[in-house]
C-alpha cells in the first residue's frame, strides 16, 4: 500500500512539474529563426505566448484578431504563437508534420507580426486552448496564464518598460505605509501614475505634480498590483508592488 501511495505521489509531482510553462526558453520557427524569452524581455518588451491548437475552433476564430493586435502594439509587446494539437491524441502525427501545420496556420491567418513556431513538445499546452502566457519585462516572471486574451493584452502593455530606461526611476522610492502609497524622488518628467490589478483592470489613474506624493489606497484590496509611471512624452515604466 505504501508503495502504491508513493508511486501516486511521485507521479502526481512529476505531472505537476511538467505542466508548468518554461520560465525561459529559446524557440525556433520553421525557418530556423530563434527567439529567447529573457533576451526579448531585456529589450523592454513584454512577451505573450499564445498557444493555439490546430484542432481548436475557438483558436481559429480568434486568430485574425491576434494578428491585428500584435501589429498595433509591436512597439511594446511581442506576441509569439505556439502551435500544436490540443485535443488530438496523435502527438506523433503533429511532430511529423509540425512545420506543415504551423506554416499553414501562419499563412491562413497572416500572422506576419507574430513569431509562430511549432510547440511539438507541448510546453505551453495545459488543460485547454486557447491559452495565453504573459511574461513581464519588469521582472521576467509569468504574470498571467489563462484563457482570457483581454487580460493577457492589458497586462502585457502595463508590464512593458519600452521608452523609459530603468535608471530614470533608479533613485525613486516607492513604498506603502498606513494605506498610503508613498512616492519619493520621482523625476519631474513623470506626470501620471496608473495602477492595475492582476486582472488587468485599471483601478487608479492620477496625475502627479511633485517629486514627493502620497496616494490614498485605503479602498484597495490587499494583493499584487502593477504601478505604471508615465512621462511627459508618453513613455512609461512599470513596477510590481504588493499592498
C-alpha atoms as an extended CHARMM CRD file, in Angstrom:
* protein
*
       243  EXT
         1         1  UNK       CA              0.0000000000        0.0000000000        0.0000000000  PROA      1               0.0000000000
         2         2  UNK       CA              2.8040000000        2.4130000000        0.8970000000  PROA      2               0.0000000000
         3         3  UNK       CA              4.4850000000        1.7240000000       -2.4330000000  PROA      3               0.0000000000
         4         4  UNK       CA              1.2330000000        2.4620000000       -4.2670000000  PROA      4               0.0000000000
         5         5  UNK       CA              0.7800000000        5.7360000000       -2.3850000000  PROA      5               0.0000000000
         6         6  UNK       CA              4.3920000000        6.7210000000       -3.0120000000  PROA      6               0.0000000000
         7         7  UNK       CA              4.0780000000        5.9080000000       -6.6910000000  PROA      7               0.0000000000
         8         8  UNK       CA              0.9240000000        8.0040000000       -6.9500000000  PROA      8               0.0000000000
         9         9  UNK       CA              2.5410000000       10.9590000000       -5.1770000000  PROA      9               0.0000000000
        10        10  UNK       CA              5.6600000000       10.7220000000       -7.3140000000  PROA      10              0.0000000000
        11        11  UNK       CA              3.6010000000       10.5350000000      -10.4960000000  PROA      11              0.0000000000
        12        12  UNK       CA              1.4700000000       13.4960000000       -9.4030000000  PROA      12              0.0000000000
        13        13  UNK       CA              4.5860000000       15.5270000000       -8.6030000000  PROA      13              0.0000000000
        14        14  UNK       CA              6.1990000000       14.8260000000      -11.9580000000  PROA      14              0.0000000000
        15        15  UNK       CA              2.9620000000       15.6140000000      -13.8010000000  PROA      15              0.0000000000
        16        16  UNK       CA              2.6060000000       18.8930000000      -11.9060000000  PROA      16              0.0000000000
        17        17  UNK       CA              6.1610000000       19.9350000000      -12.7180000000  PROA      17              0.0000000000
        18        18  UNK       CA              5.7930000000       19.0090000000      -16.3880000000  PROA      18              0.0000000000
        19        19  UNK       CA              2.5940000000       21.0230000000      -16.6780000000  PROA      19              0.0000000000
        20        20  UNK       CA              4.3630000000       24.2670000000      -15.7690000000  PROA      20              0.0000000000
        21        21  UNK       CA              5.2850000000       26.5060000000      -18.7110000000  PROA      21              0.0000000000
        22        22  UNK       CA              9.0030000000       27.3110000000      -19.0440000000  PROA      22              0.0000000000
        23        23  UNK       CA             10.2330000000       30.4720000000      -17.3300000000  PROA      23              0.0000000000
        24        24  UNK       CA             12.8090000000       30.9310000000      -20.0830000000  PROA      24              0.0000000000
        25        25  UNK       CA             13.2060000000       29.2150000000      -23.4310000000  PROA      25              0.0000000000
        26        26  UNK       CA             14.7350000000       29.6180000000      -26.8610000000  PROA      26              0.0000000000
        27        27  UNK       CA             12.2500000000       28.6210000000      -29.5410000000  PROA      27              0.0000000000
        28        28  UNK       CA             12.7320000000       28.1340000000      -33.2810000000  PROA      28              0.0000000000
        29        29  UNK       CA             10.3690000000       28.6970000000      -36.1480000000  PROA      29              0.0000000000
        30        30  UNK       CA             10.3420000000       26.5420000000      -39.2610000000  PROA      30              0.0000000000
        31        31  UNK       CA             12.9310000000       28.7570000000      -40.9600000000  PROA      31              0.0000000000
        32        32  UNK       CA             15.4470000000       28.2370000000      -38.1240000000  PROA      32              0.0000000000
        33        33  UNK       CA             14.8720000000       31.7520000000      -36.7630000000  PROA      33              0.0000000000
        34        34  UNK       CA             15.0700000000       31.8420000000      -32.9740000000  PROA      34              0.0000000000
        35        35  UNK       CA             13.6920000000       33.8960000000      -30.1050000000  PROA      35              0.0000000000
        36        36  UNK       CA             14.6620000000       33.7770000000      -26.4300000000  PROA      36              0.0000000000
        37        37  UNK       CA             12.2430000000       34.8830000000      -23.7270000000  PROA      37              0.0000000000
        38        38  UNK       CA             14.7460000000       36.6230000000      -21.4180000000  PROA      38              0.0000000000
        39        39  UNK       CA             16.5930000000       38.2720000000      -24.3080000000  PROA      39              0.0000000000
        40        40  UNK       CA             13.3330000000       39.7180000000      -25.6040000000  PROA      40              0.0000000000
        41        41  UNK       CA             12.2480000000       40.9010000000      -22.1570000000  PROA      41              0.0000000000
        42        42  UNK       CA             15.5880000000       42.6930000000      -21.7810000000  PROA      42              0.0000000000
        43        43  UNK       CA             14.5750000000       44.9800000000      -24.6640000000  PROA      43              0.0000000000
        44        44  UNK       CA             11.6930000000       46.2380000000      -22.5300000000  PROA      44              0.0000000000
        45        45  UNK       CA              9.0060000000       44.4150000000      -24.4770000000  PROA      45              0.0000000000
        46        46  UNK       CA              6.6020000000       42.0940000000      -22.6940000000  PROA      46              0.0000000000
        47        47  UNK       CA              6.0160000000       38.6930000000      -24.2880000000  PROA      47              0.0000000000
        48        48  UNK       CA              2.6940000000       36.9350000000      -24.8020000000  PROA      48              0.0000000000
        49        49  UNK       CA              2.9760000000       33.2910000000      -25.7990000000  PROA      49              0.0000000000
        50        50  UNK       CA             -0.3620000000       32.3840000000      -27.3420000000  PROA      50              0.0000000000
        51        51  UNK       CA             -0.8930000000       28.6510000000      -27.5460000000  PROA      51              0.0000000000
        52        52  UNK       CA             -3.1600000000       27.6900000000      -30.4270000000  PROA      52              0.0000000000
        53        53  UNK       CA             -4.3420000000       24.1910000000      -31.2200000000  PROA      53              0.0000000000
        54        54  UNK       CA             -4.8140000000       23.4430000000      -34.8980000000  PROA      54              0.0000000000
        55        55  UNK       CA             -7.7790000000       21.2870000000      -33.8730000000  PROA      55              0.0000000000
        56        56  UNK       CA             -9.3630000000       24.0800000000      -31.7960000000  PROA      56              0.0000000000
        57        57  UNK       CA            -12.2490000000       26.0230000000      -33.3770000000  PROA      57              0.0000000000
        58        58  UNK       CA            -12.1090000000       28.8330000000      -30.7910000000  PROA      58              0.0000000000
        59        59  UNK       CA             -8.3980000000       29.2620000000      -31.5310000000  PROA      59              0.0000000000
        60        60  UNK       CA             -9.1050000000       29.5860000000      -35.2390000000  PROA      60              0.0000000000
        61        61  UNK       CA            -11.8350000000       32.1900000000      -34.7800000000  PROA      61              0.0000000000
        62        62  UNK       CA             -9.6060000000       34.3280000000      -32.5310000000  PROA      62              0.0000000000
        63        63  UNK       CA             -6.5190000000       34.1190000000      -34.7710000000  PROA      63              0.0000000000
        64        64  UNK       CA             -7.2060000000       37.1350000000      -37.0760000000  PROA      64              0.0000000000
        65        65  UNK       CA             -7.7550000000       39.4200000000      -34.0890000000  PROA      65              0.0000000000
        66        66  UNK       CA             -4.3920000000       38.4530000000      -32.6360000000  PROA      66              0.0000000000
        67        67  UNK       CA             -2.5730000000       39.4850000000      -35.8060000000  PROA      67              0.0000000000
        68        68  UNK       CA             -4.3260000000       42.8610000000      -35.7480000000  PROA      68              0.0000000000
        69        69  UNK       CA             -3.4830000000       43.4370000000      -32.0780000000  PROA      69              0.0000000000
        70        70  UNK       CA              0.1330000000       42.2680000000      -32.4030000000  PROA      70              0.0000000000
        71        71  UNK       CA              0.7480000000       44.6360000000      -35.3160000000  PROA      71              0.0000000000
        72        72  UNK       CA             -0.8010000000       47.5940000000      -33.4810000000  PROA      72              0.0000000000
        73        73  UNK       CA              1.1970000000       47.0050000000      -30.2710000000  PROA      73              0.0000000000
        74        74  UNK       CA              4.5050000000       45.7080000000      -31.6300000000  PROA      74              0.0000000000
        75        75  UNK       CA              6.4440000000       48.6180000000      -30.1210000000  PROA      75              0.0000000000
        76        76  UNK       CA              5.7220000000       47.4320000000      -26.5770000000  PROA      76              0.0000000000
        77        77  UNK       CA              4.7860000000       43.7490000000      -26.8130000000  PROA      77              0.0000000000
        78        78  UNK       CA              5.9420000000       40.7090000000      -28.7600000000  PROA      78              0.0000000000
        79        79  UNK       CA              3.3370000000       38.0370000000      -29.4560000000  PROA      79              0.0000000000
        80        80  UNK       CA              4.5560000000       34.5020000000      -30.0960000000  PROA      80              0.0000000000
        81        81  UNK       CA              2.3410000000       31.7490000000      -31.4440000000  PROA      81              0.0000000000
        82        82  UNK       CA              2.9490000000       28.2480000000      -30.0540000000  PROA      82              0.0000000000
        83        83  UNK       CA              1.2200000000       25.8400000000      -32.4270000000  PROA      83              0.0000000000
        84        84  UNK       CA              0.3470000000       22.2060000000      -31.6870000000  PROA      84              0.0000000000
        85        85  UNK       CA             -2.6030000000       19.8880000000      -31.2430000000  PROA      85              0.0000000000
        86        86  UNK       CA             -4.7490000000       20.4350000000      -28.1720000000  PROA      86              0.0000000000
        87        87  UNK       CA             -7.2930000000       17.6390000000      -28.2090000000  PROA      87              0.0000000000
        88        88  UNK       CA             -5.8940000000       15.1340000000      -30.6860000000  PROA      88              0.0000000000
        89        89  UNK       CA             -4.1670000000       12.1480000000      -29.1270000000  PROA      89              0.0000000000
        90        90  UNK       CA             -1.9540000000       11.7930000000      -32.2040000000  PROA      90              0.0000000000
        91        91  UNK       CA              1.0020000000       13.8030000000      -30.9110000000  PROA      91              0.0000000000
        92        92  UNK       CA              3.3900000000       11.9070000000      -33.1830000000  PROA      92              0.0000000000
        93        93  UNK       CA              1.3860000000       12.9960000000      -36.2030000000  PROA      93              0.0000000000
        94        94  UNK       CA              1.8860000000       16.6370000000      -35.2790000000  PROA      94              0.0000000000
        95        95  UNK       CA              5.6170000000       16.1110000000      -34.7760000000  PROA      95              0.0000000000
        96        96  UNK       CA              5.9370000000       14.5520000000      -38.2120000000  PROA      96              0.0000000000
        97        97  UNK       CA              4.0080000000       17.4160000000      -39.8320000000  PROA      97              0.0000000000
        98        98  UNK       CA              4.7850000000       20.2360000000      -37.3980000000  PROA      98              0.0000000000
        99        99  UNK       CA              6.1720000000       22.7350000000      -39.9060000000  PROA      99              0.0000000000
       100       100  UNK       CA              3.4980000000       21.9880000000      -42.4740000000  PROA      100             0.0000000000
       101       101  UNK       CA              0.7440000000       22.6080000000      -39.9210000000  PROA      101             0.0000000000
       102       102  UNK       CA              2.4930000000       25.6460000000      -38.4020000000  PROA      102             0.0000000000
       103       103  UNK       CA              3.1740000000       27.2950000000      -41.7510000000  PROA      103             0.0000000000
       104       104  UNK       CA             -0.3960000000       26.6140000000      -42.8770000000  PROA      104             0.0000000000
       105       105  UNK       CA             -1.6450000000       28.3550000000      -39.7350000000  PROA      105             0.0000000000
       106       106  UNK       CA              0.6950000000       31.3190000000      -40.2660000000  PROA      106             0.0000000000
       107       107  UNK       CA             -0.3470000000       31.7100000000      -43.8970000000  PROA      107             0.0000000000
       108       108  UNK       CA             -4.0670000000       31.2180000000      -43.2780000000  PROA      108             0.0000000000
       109       109  UNK       CA             -4.2620000000       33.9400000000      -40.6100000000  PROA      109             0.0000000000
       110       110  UNK       CA             -1.4830000000       36.2040000000      -41.9750000000  PROA      110             0.0000000000
       111       111  UNK       CA              0.4920000000       36.0610000000      -38.7530000000  PROA      111             0.0000000000
       112       112  UNK       CA              3.2130000000       38.3200000000      -40.1450000000  PROA      112             0.0000000000
       113       113  UNK       CA              3.6860000000       40.1750000000      -36.8370000000  PROA      113             0.0000000000
       114       114  UNK       CA              3.5640000000       37.0710000000      -34.6320000000  PROA      114             0.0000000000
       115       115  UNK       CA              6.5940000000       34.8310000000      -34.1790000000  PROA      115             0.0000000000
       116       116  UNK       CA              4.9790000000       31.4940000000      -34.9610000000  PROA      116             0.0000000000
       117       117  UNK       CA              6.6900000000       28.2340000000      -34.0380000000  PROA      117             0.0000000000
       118       118  UNK       CA              5.7120000000       24.5660000000      -33.6380000000  PROA      118             0.0000000000
       119       119  UNK       CA              5.2360000000       23.6110000000      -29.9860000000  PROA      119             0.0000000000
       120       120  UNK       CA              5.9770000000       19.9440000000      -30.7120000000  PROA      120             0.0000000000
       121       121  UNK       CA              6.8600000000       19.2090000000      -27.0800000000  PROA      121             0.0000000000
       122       122  UNK       CA              3.6000000000       20.8220000000      -25.9000000000  PROA      122             0.0000000000
       123       123  UNK       CA              5.4200000000       23.0990000000      -23.4680000000  PROA      123             0.0000000000
       124       124  UNK       CA              2.5940000000       25.6390000000      -23.4880000000  PROA      124             0.0000000000
       125       125  UNK       CA             -0.3090000000       23.1760000000      -23.5320000000  PROA      125             0.0000000000
       126       126  UNK       CA             -2.2790000000       22.8090000000      -20.3350000000  PROA      126             0.0000000000
       127       127  UNK       CA             -5.9410000000       21.9960000000      -19.8150000000  PROA      127             0.0000000000
       128       128  UNK       CA             -7.3220000000       23.5350000000      -22.9860000000  PROA      128             0.0000000000
       129       129  UNK       CA             -6.8820000000       26.0720000000      -25.7660000000  PROA      129             0.0000000000
       130       130  UNK       CA             -6.6060000000       28.9000000000      -26.3570000000  PROA      130             0.0000000000
       131       131  UNK       CA             -4.1190000000       29.5680000000      -23.5700000000  PROA      131             0.0000000000
       132       132  UNK       CA             -2.0720000000       32.7140000000      -23.0140000000  PROA      132             0.0000000000
       133       133  UNK       CA              1.1210000000       33.2430000000      -21.0280000000  PROA      133             0.0000000000
       134       134  UNK       CA              2.1960000000       36.8070000000      -20.2900000000  PROA      134             0.0000000000
       135       135  UNK       CA              5.8890000000       37.3140000000      -19.4590000000  PROA      135             0.0000000000
       136       136  UNK       CA              6.7110000000       40.5940000000      -17.6990000000  PROA      136             0.0000000000
       137       137  UNK       CA              9.5370000000       42.8800000000      -18.8190000000  PROA      137             0.0000000000
       138       138  UNK       CA              9.5920000000       44.2730000000      -15.2700000000  PROA      138             0.0000000000
       139       139  UNK       CA             10.8970000000       41.1490000000      -13.5200000000  PROA      139             0.0000000000
       140       140  UNK       CA             10.7810000000       38.3560000000      -16.1690000000  PROA      140             0.0000000000
       141       141  UNK       CA              8.0230000000       36.5000000000      -14.3220000000  PROA      141             0.0000000000
       142       142  UNK       CA              4.8800000000       34.9550000000      -15.7880000000  PROA      142             0.0000000000
       143       143  UNK       CA              2.3030000000       37.4600000000      -14.6020000000  PROA      143             0.0000000000
       144       144  UNK       CA             -0.6920000000       35.8200000000      -16.2320000000  PROA      144             0.0000000000
       145       145  UNK       CA             -1.5390000000       32.4040000000      -17.6510000000  PROA      145             0.0000000000
       146       146  UNK       CA             -5.0640000000       31.5370000000      -18.6660000000  PROA      146             0.0000000000
       147       147  UNK       CA             -7.6920000000       31.6590000000      -21.4220000000  PROA      147             0.0000000000
       148       148  UNK       CA             -8.5980000000       35.3750000000      -21.2630000000  PROA      148             0.0000000000
       149       149  UNK       CA             -6.9820000000       37.2980000000      -24.1210000000  PROA      149             0.0000000000
       150       150  UNK       CA             -8.0940000000       40.7080000000      -22.8060000000  PROA      150             0.0000000000
       151       151  UNK       CA             -6.2890000000       40.1950000000      -19.5010000000  PROA      151             0.0000000000
       152       152  UNK       CA             -3.1400000000       38.9770000000      -21.2530000000  PROA      152             0.0000000000
       153       153  UNK       CA             -3.1070000000       42.0020000000      -23.5350000000  PROA      153             0.0000000000
       154       154  UNK       CA             -3.7580000000       44.6650000000      -20.9010000000  PROA      154             0.0000000000
       155       155  UNK       CA             -1.2150000000       43.1590000000      -18.5230000000  PROA      155             0.0000000000
       156       156  UNK       CA              1.3820000000       42.9790000000      -21.2960000000  PROA      156             0.0000000000
       157       157  UNK       CA              1.0060000000       46.6760000000      -22.0240000000  PROA      157             0.0000000000
       158       158  UNK       CA              1.1760000000       47.5150000000      -18.3180000000  PROA      158             0.0000000000
       159       159  UNK       CA              4.3200000000       45.3840000000      -17.8750000000  PROA      159             0.0000000000
       160       160  UNK       CA              6.2470000000       46.7630000000      -20.8590000000  PROA      160             0.0000000000
       161       161  UNK       CA              9.1940000000       49.0010000000      -19.9990000000  PROA      161             0.0000000000
       162       162  UNK       CA              9.8290000000       50.3170000000      -23.5050000000  PROA      162             0.0000000000
       163       163  UNK       CA             10.5610000000       54.0460000000      -23.6470000000  PROA      163             0.0000000000
       164       164  UNK       CA             11.7680000000       54.6790000000      -20.1210000000  PROA      164             0.0000000000
       165       165  UNK       CA             15.1010000000       53.3230000000      -19.0520000000  PROA      165             0.0000000000
       166       166  UNK       CA             15.1540000000       51.9210000000      -15.5610000000  PROA      166             0.0000000000
       167       167  UNK       CA             17.7740000000       54.4520000000      -14.4390000000  PROA      167             0.0000000000
       168       168  UNK       CA             15.1440000000       57.2010000000      -14.7260000000  PROA      168             0.0000000000
       169       169  UNK       CA             13.4130000000       55.7630000000      -11.6540000000  PROA      169             0.0000000000
       170       170  UNK       CA             16.5820000000       54.3740000000      -10.1330000000  PROA      170             0.0000000000
       171       171  UNK       CA             16.6170000000       56.9060000000       -7.2610000000  PROA      171             0.0000000000
       172       172  UNK       CA             12.8490000000       56.8350000000       -6.7220000000  PROA      172             0.0000000000
       173       173  UNK       CA             11.4730000000       55.3090000000       -3.5380000000  PROA      173             0.0000000000
       174       174  UNK       CA              8.0640000000       53.6540000000       -3.8400000000  PROA      174             0.0000000000
       175       175  UNK       CA              6.5600000000       52.0810000000       -0.7380000000  PROA      175             0.0000000000
       176       176  UNK       CA              3.3240000000       51.6370000000        1.2280000000  PROA      176             0.0000000000
       177       177  UNK       CA              2.7020000000       52.8380000000        4.8050000000  PROA      177             0.0000000000
       178       178  UNK       CA             -0.6120000000       53.2360000000        6.6340000000  PROA      178             0.0000000000
       179       179  UNK       CA             -2.6970000000       52.6810000000        3.4870000000  PROA      179             0.0000000000
       180       180  UNK       CA             -0.7390000000       55.3550000000        1.6290000000  PROA      180             0.0000000000
       181       181  UNK       CA              1.3440000000       54.7920000000       -1.4690000000  PROA      181             0.0000000000
       182       182  UNK       CA              4.4450000000       56.9440000000       -0.9680000000  PROA      182             0.0000000000
       183       183  UNK       CA              6.4170000000       58.2510000000       -3.9320000000  PROA      183             0.0000000000
       184       184  UNK       CA              9.7560000000       59.9050000000       -3.2290000000  PROA      184             0.0000000000
       185       185  UNK       CA             12.4220000000       61.2750000000       -5.5740000000  PROA      185             0.0000000000
       186       186  UNK       CA             10.2180000000       60.7190000000       -8.6030000000  PROA      186             0.0000000000
       187       187  UNK       CA             11.6250000000       62.6810000000      -11.5850000000  PROA      187             0.0000000000
       188       188  UNK       CA              9.7270000000       65.7920000000      -12.5730000000  PROA      188             0.0000000000
       189       189  UNK       CA              9.0340000000       64.4960000000      -16.0830000000  PROA      189             0.0000000000
       190       190  UNK       CA              6.9200000000       61.6690000000      -14.6290000000  PROA      190             0.0000000000
       191       191  UNK       CA              3.4230000000       63.1110000000      -14.8200000000  PROA      191             0.0000000000
       192       192  UNK       CA              0.9670000000       60.2890000000      -14.2590000000  PROA      192             0.0000000000
       193       193  UNK       CA              0.6000000000       57.1090000000      -12.2320000000  PROA      193             0.0000000000
       194       194  UNK       CA             -1.7190000000       54.2560000000      -13.2380000000  PROA      194             0.0000000000
       195       195  UNK       CA             -2.4080000000       51.1970000000      -11.1050000000  PROA      195             0.0000000000
       196       196  UNK       CA             -3.7020000000       47.8710000000      -12.4760000000  PROA      196             0.0000000000
       197       197  UNK       CA             -4.8350000000       44.7860000000      -10.6030000000  PROA      197             0.0000000000
       198       198  UNK       CA             -3.8430000000       41.2780000000      -11.6700000000  PROA      198             0.0000000000
       199       199  UNK       CA             -6.9560000000       41.0460000000      -13.8530000000  PROA      199             0.0000000000
       200       200  UNK       CA             -5.6010000000       43.8920000000      -15.9590000000  PROA      200             0.0000000000
       201       201  UNK       CA             -8.2300000000       46.3470000000      -14.6960000000  PROA      201             0.0000000000
       202       202  UNK       CA             -7.2420000000       49.9810000000      -14.2530000000  PROA      202             0.0000000000
       203       203  UNK       CA             -8.0450000000       50.8380000000      -10.6200000000  PROA      203             0.0000000000
       204       204  UNK       CA             -6.3650000000       54.2420000000      -10.3580000000  PROA      204             0.0000000000
       205       205  UNK       CA             -5.2480000000       56.8450000000      -12.8840000000  PROA      205             0.0000000000
       206       206  UNK       CA             -3.8550000000       60.0350000000      -11.3570000000  PROA      206             0.0000000000
       207       207  UNK       CA             -1.5880000000       62.9190000000      -12.3420000000  PROA      207             0.0000000000
       208       208  UNK       CA              1.3120000000       63.7240000000      -10.0310000000  PROA      208             0.0000000000
       209       209  UNK       CA              2.8590000000       67.1610000000       -9.7930000000  PROA      209             0.0000000000
       210       210  UNK       CA              5.7000000000       66.8690000000       -7.2930000000  PROA      210             0.0000000000
       211       211  UNK       CA              8.7740000000       64.7860000000       -6.6800000000  PROA      211             0.0000000000
       212       212  UNK       CA              7.0540000000       63.5760000000       -3.4920000000  PROA      212             0.0000000000
       213       213  UNK       CA              3.4950000000       62.3140000000       -3.3880000000  PROA      213             0.0000000000
       214       214  UNK       CA              1.1770000000       60.3240000000       -1.1300000000  PROA      214             0.0000000000
       215       215  UNK       CA             -1.7690000000       58.4890000000       -2.6710000000  PROA      215             0.0000000000
       216       216  UNK       CA             -4.6020000000       57.0630000000       -0.5830000000  PROA      216             0.0000000000
       217       217  UNK       CA             -5.0840000000       53.3580000000       -1.3500000000  PROA      217             0.0000000000
       218       218  UNK       CA             -7.2920000000       52.5220000000        1.6300000000  PROA      218             0.0000000000
       219       219  UNK       CA            -10.0240000000       51.2420000000       -0.6830000000  PROA      219             0.0000000000
       220       220  UNK       CA             -7.7500000000       48.7100000000       -2.3710000000  PROA      220             0.0000000000
       221       221  UNK       CA             -7.9050000000       45.0260000000       -1.5460000000  PROA      221             0.0000000000
       222       222  UNK       CA             -4.6480000000       43.5140000000       -0.3820000000  PROA      222             0.0000000000
       223       223  UNK       CA             -2.7780000000       41.8560000000       -3.2230000000  PROA      223             0.0000000000
       224       224  UNK       CA             -0.4150000000       42.3530000000       -6.1410000000  PROA      224             0.0000000000
       225       225  UNK       CA             -0.6960000000       45.4470000000       -8.3220000000  PROA      225             0.0000000000
       226       226  UNK       CA              1.1620000000       46.8340000000      -11.3070000000  PROA      226             0.0000000000
       227       227  UNK       CA              2.0800000000       50.5140000000      -10.9400000000  PROA      227             0.0000000000
       228       228  UNK       CA              2.8600000000       52.3080000000      -14.1890000000  PROA      228             0.0000000000
       229       229  UNK       CA              4.6060000000       55.6860000000      -14.3060000000  PROA      229             0.0000000000
       230       230  UNK       CA              4.0610000000       57.7500000000      -17.4660000000  PROA      230             0.0000000000
       231       231  UNK       CA              6.3890000000       60.5440000000      -18.5530000000  PROA      231             0.0000000000
       232       232  UNK       CA              5.5410000000       63.8100000000      -20.2680000000  PROA      232             0.0000000000
       233       233  UNK       CA              6.4500000000       62.3330000000      -23.6790000000  PROA      233             0.0000000000
       234       234  UNK       CA              4.1410000000       59.3370000000      -23.3210000000  PROA      234             0.0000000000
       235       235  UNK       CA              6.7460000000       56.7510000000      -22.3310000000  PROA      235             0.0000000000
       236       236  UNK       CA              6.3840000000       54.6780000000      -19.1880000000  PROA      236             0.0000000000
       237       237  UNK       CA              7.9580000000       52.2440000000      -16.7470000000  PROA      237             0.0000000000
       238       238  UNK       CA              6.1320000000       49.7130000000      -14.5930000000  PROA      238             0.0000000000
       239       239  UNK       CA              6.7760000000       48.3420000000      -11.1220000000  PROA      239             0.0000000000
       240       240  UNK       CA              5.1190000000       45.4430000000       -9.3450000000  PROA      240             0.0000000000
       241       241  UNK       CA              4.0360000000       46.1550000000       -5.7640000000  PROA      241             0.0000000000
       242       242  UNK       CA              2.2540000000       44.2210000000       -3.0280000000  PROA      242             0.0000000000
       243       243  UNK       CA             -0.1770000000       46.3480000000       -1.0000000000  PROA      243             0.0000000000
